[in-house]
Amino acid sequence: MRNAVKPEDRLGFVWARKFDRPAQELPRALTVQGAARYLSTSVKFIRSLIWSRQIKYVKAGRRFVIDTHELDRWLAENQRHA
């Protein structure tokens, strides 16, 4: 069982461990790939949010850098209540 996935990894509870940092030390600025992990979505979805200007970003060379506070704001604005 070389590549066995732990149940907590499958459920997304230990996302911070993938960055080798405790949850309270997550980086404030994320790449598109990091933002996709942060929101548990695809990279394509994050890029669509950038292109449609639904989230703010900083262009650092050829990379897009997204603030985690901006992702949290987007989540709060798009939250649906049952």
MIRO-284730 format. One record per residue (C-alpha): residue number from 1; residue in three letters; z, y, x. Coordinates in steps of 0.02 Angstrom, whole numbers, plus 50000, padded with zeros to 5 digits. Each point is the difference from the previous one (the first is absolute). Example, Ala and Ser with C-alpha at 12.3 -4.5 7.8 and 13.67 -1.06 7.14 Angstrom:
! MIRO-284730
<numar><nukol>1</nukol><lofi>ALA</lofi><pz>50390</pz><py>49775</py><px>50615</px></numar>
<numar><nukol>2</nukol><lofi>SER</lofi><pz>49967</pz><py>50172</py><px>50069</px></numar>
//
This chain:
! MIRO-284730
<numar><nukol>1</nukol><lofi>MET</lofi><pz>50000</pz><py>50000</py><px>50000</px></numar>
<numar><nukol>2</nukol><lofi>ARG</lofi><pz>49940</pz><py>50126</py><px>50126</px></numar>
<numar><nukol>3</nukol><lofi>ASN</lofi><pz>49948</pz><py>50139</py><px>49882</px></numar>
<numar><nukol>4</nukol><lofi>ALA</lofi><pz>50124</pz><py>49969</py><px>49861</px></numar>
<numar><nukol>5</nukol><lofi>VAL</lofi><pz>50032</pz><py>50153</py><px>49892</px></numar>
<numar><nukol>6</nukol><lofi>LYS</lofi><pz>50180</pz><py>50032</py><px>49955</px></numar>
<numar><nukol>7</nukol><lofi>PRO</lofi><pz>50033</pz><py>50029</py><px>49814</px></numar>
<numar><nukol>8</nukol><lofi>GLU</lofi><pz>50070</pz><py>50173</py><px>50033</px></numar>
<numar><nukol>9</nukol><lofi>ASP</lofi><pz>49841</pz><py>50048</py><px>50095</px></numar>
<numar><nukol>10</nukol><lofi>ARG</lofi><pz>49893</pz><py>49944</py><px>49855</px></numar>
<numar><nukol>11</nukol><lofi>LEU</lofi><pz>50098</pz><py>50109</py><px>49881</px></numar>
<numar><nukol>12</nukol><lofi>GLY</lofi><pz>49989</pz><py>50152</py><px>50114</px></numar>
<numar><nukol>13</nukol><lofi>PHE</lofi><pz>50187</pz><py>50021</py><px>50029</px></numar>
<numar><nukol>14</nukol><lofi>VAL</lofi><pz>49989</pz><py>50007</py><px>50188</px></numar>
<numar><nukol>15</nukol><lofi>TRP</lofi><pz>49852</pz><py>50114</py><px>50025</px></numar>
<numar><nukol>16</nukol><lofi>ALA</lofi><pz>50097</pz><py>50102</py><px>50129</px></numar>
<numar><nukol>17</nukol><lofi>ARG</lofi><pz>50019</pz><py>49847</py><px>50111</px></numar>
<numar><nukol>18</nukol><lofi>LYS</lofi><pz>49811</pz><py>49997</py><px>50023</px></numar>
<numar><nukol>19</nukol><lofi>PHE</lofi><pz>50020</pz><py>50164</py><px>50093</px></numar>
<numar><nukol>20</nukol><lofi>ASP</lofi><pz>50150</pz><py>49932</py><px>50100</px></numar>
<numar><nukol>21</nukol><lofi>ARG</lofi><pz>50109</pz><py>50139</py><px>49933</px></numar>
<numar><nukol>22</nukol><lofi>PRO</lofi><pz>50141</pz><py>50007</py><px>49873</px></numar>
<numar><nukol>23</nukol><lofi>ALA</lofi><pz>49952</pz><py>50070</py><px>49830</px></numar>
<numar><nukol>24</nukol><lofi>GLN</lofi><pz>50086</pz><py>50167</py><px>50033</px></numar>
<numar><nukol>25</nukol><lofi>GLU</lofi><pz>49894</pz><py>50026</py><px>50156</px></numar>
<numar><nukol>26</nukol><lofi>LEU</lofi><pz>49828</pz><py>49983</py><px>49923</px></numar>
<numar><nukol>27</nukol><lofi>PRO</lofi><pz>49876</pz><py>50126</py><px>50070</px></numar>
<numar><nukol>28</nukol><lofi>ARG</lofi><pz>49977</pz><py>50157</py><px>49896</px></numar>
<numar><nukol>29</nukol><lofi>ALA</lofi><pz>49813</pz><py>50009</py><px>50033</px></numar>
<numar><nukol>30</nukol><lofi>LEU</lofi><pz>49892</pz><py>49847</py><px>49968</px></numar>
<numar><nukol>31</nukol><lofi>THR</lofi><pz>49821</pz><py>49952</py><px>50033</px></numar>
<numar><nukol>32</nukol><lofi>VAL</lofi><pz>49891</pz><py>49941</py><px>49857</px></numar>
<numar><nukol>33</nukol><lofi>GLN</lofi><pz>50047</pz><py>49821</py><px>50041</px></numar>
<numar><nukol>34</nukol><lofi>GLY</lofi><pz>50186</pz><py>50043</py><px>50004</px></numar>
<numar><nukol>35</nukol><lofi>ALA</lofi><pz>49986</pz><py>50095</py><px>49836</px></numar>
<numar><nukol>36</nukol><lofi>ALA</lofi><pz>49917</pz><py>49848</py><px>49921</px></numar>
<numar><nukol>37</nukol><lofi>ARG</lofi><pz>50146</pz><py>49892</py><px>50054</px></numar>
<numar><nukol>38</nukol><lofi>TYR</lofi><pz>50124</pz><py>50131</py><px>49942</px></numar>
<numar><nukol>39</nukol><lofi>LEU</lofi><pz>49925</pz><py>50001</py><px>49824</px></numar>
<numar><nukol>40</nukol><lofi>SER</lofi><pz>49956</pz><py>49814</py><px>50002</px></numar>
<numar><nukol>41</nukol><lofi>THR</lofi><pz>49818</pz><py>50041</py><px>49967</px></numar>
<numar><nukol>42</nukol><lofi>SER</lofi><pz>49835</pz><py>49983</py><px>50091</px></numar>
<numar><nukol>43</nukol><lofi>VAL</lofi><pz>49931</pz><py>50115</py><px>50133</px></numar>
<numar><nukol>44</nukol><lofi>LYS</lofi><pz>49853</pz><py>50035</py><px>49885</px></numar>
<numar><nukol>45</nukol><lofi>PHE</lofi><pz>50118</pz><py>50064</py><px>49865</px></numar>
<numar><nukol>46</nukol><lofi>ILE</lofi><pz>50087</pz><py>50119</py><px>50122</px></numar>
<numar><nukol>47</nukol><lofi>ARG</lofi><pz>49830</pz><py>50065</py><px>50058</px></numar>
<numar><nukol>48</nukol><lofi>SER</lofi><pz>49951</pz><py>50030</py><px>49817</px></numar>
<numar><nukol>49</nukol><lofi>LEU</lofi><pz>50160</pz><py>50102</py><px>49976</px></numar>
<numar><nukol>50</nukol><lofi>ILE</lofi><pz>49953</pz><py>50104</py><px>50152</px></numar>
<numar><nukol>51</nukol><lofi>TRP</lofi><pz>49819</pz><py>50025</py><px>49947</px></numar>
<numar><nukol>52</nukol><lofi>SER</lofi><pz>50050</pz><py>50049</py><px>49824</px></numar>
<numar><nukol>53</nukol><lofi>ARG</lofi><pz>50130</pz><py>50118</py><px>50074</px></numar>
<numar><nukol>54</nukol><lofi>GLN</lofi><pz>50144</pz><py>49921</py><px>49903</px></numar>
<numar><nukol>55</nukol><lofi>ILE</lofi><pz>50107</pz><py>49994</py><px>50158</px></numar>
<numar><nukol>56</nukol><lofi>LYS</lofi><pz>50011</pz><py>50125</py><px>50142</px></numar>
<numar><nukol>57</nukol><lofi>TYR</lofi><pz>49962</pz><py>49945</py><px>50177</px></numar>
<numar><nukol>58</nukol><lofi>VAL</lofi><pz>49979</pz><py>50065</py><px>50176</px></numar>
<numar><nukol>59</nukol><lofi>LYS</lofi><pz>49845</pz><py>49958</py><px>50100</px></numar>
<numar><nukol>60</nukol><lofi>ALA</lofi><pz>50052</pz><py>49952</py><px>50178</px></numar>
<numar><nukol>61</nukol><lofi>GLY</lofi><pz>49839</pz><py>49975</py><px>50094</px></numar>
<numar><nukol>62</nukol><lofi>ARG</lofi><pz>49909</pz><py>49866</py><px>49901</px></numar>
<numar><nukol>63</nukol><lofi>ARG</lofi><pz>50156</pz><py>49937</py><px>49913</px></numar>
<numar><nukol>64</nukol><lofi>PHE</lofi><pz>50081</pz><py>50050</py><px>49838</px></numar>
<numar><nukol>65</nukol><lofi>VAL</lofi><pz>50189</pz><py>50020</py><px>50011</px></numar>
<numar><nukol>66</nukol><lofi>ILE</lofi><pz>50101</pz><py>49998</py><px>49839</px></numar>
<numar><nukol>67</nukol><lofi>ASP</lofi><pz>50180</pz><py>50057</py><px>49977</px></numar>
<numar><nukol>68</nukol><lofi>THR</lofi><pz>50113</pz><py>49871</py><px>49915</px></numar>
<numar><nukol>69</nukol><lofi>HIS</lofi><pz>50072</pz><py>50142</py><px>49894</px></numar>
<numar><nukol>70</nukol><lofi>GLU</lofi><pz>49824</pz><py>50030</py><px>49933</px></numar>
<numar><nukol>71</nukol><lofi>LEU</lofi><pz>49983</pz><py>49816</py><px>49955</px></numar>
<numar><nukol>72</nukol><lofi>ASP</lofi><pz>50170</pz><py>50005</py><px>49912</px></numar>
<numar><nukol>73</nukol><lofi>ARG</lofi><pz>49944</pz><py>50156</py><px>49904</px></numar>
<numar><nukol>74</nukol><lofi>TRP</lofi><pz>49840</pz><py>49913</py><px>49946</px></numar>
<numar><nukol>75</nukol><lofi>LEU</lofi><pz>50099</pz><py>49848</py><px>49942</px></numar>
<numar><nukol>76</nukol><lofi>ALA</lofi><pz>50119</pz><py>50109</py><px>49898</px></numar>
<numar><nukol>77</nukol><lofi>GLU</lofi><pz>49858</pz><py>50096</py><px>49918</px></numar>
<numar><nukol>78</nukol><lofi>ASN</lofi><pz>49904</pz><py>49842</py><px>49954</px></numar>
<numar><nukol>79</nukol><lofi>GLN</lofi><pz>50148</pz><py>49900</py><px>49937</px></numar>
<numar><nukol>80</nukol><lofi>ARG</lofi><pz>49979</pz><py>49928</py><px>49826</px></numar>
<numar><nukol>81</nukol><lofi>HIS</lofi><pz>50146</pz><py>49962</py><px>49886</px></numar>
<numar><nukol>82</nukol><lofi>ALA</lofi><pz>49996</pz><py>49847</py><px>49888</px></numar>
//
